[in-house]
Amino acid sequence: MARGLILAGLVLVAVGLLWPLIGKLGLGRLPGDIVIRGEHGGLYFPIVTCTAISLVLSLLFWLAGRS
């Protein structure tokens, strides 16, 4: 449990430090993300971005679990 919390903390710190670089890569504006713009507002649902992040995190946790 402690190892998982430490790993999660390190991942969050790394993402926080790399956030400007991640923004330049276009993460959050991938093809397939749903954007609906209306007269009085809009809806943004980043389904492809969420899927990509989920795959990366699943791979990281799988690799961490193997050791």
Secondary structure, 3 states (H helix, E strand, C coil): CHHHHHHHHHHHHHHHHHHHHHHHHCCCCCCCCEEEEECCEEEEECHHHHHHHHHHHHHHHHHHHHC
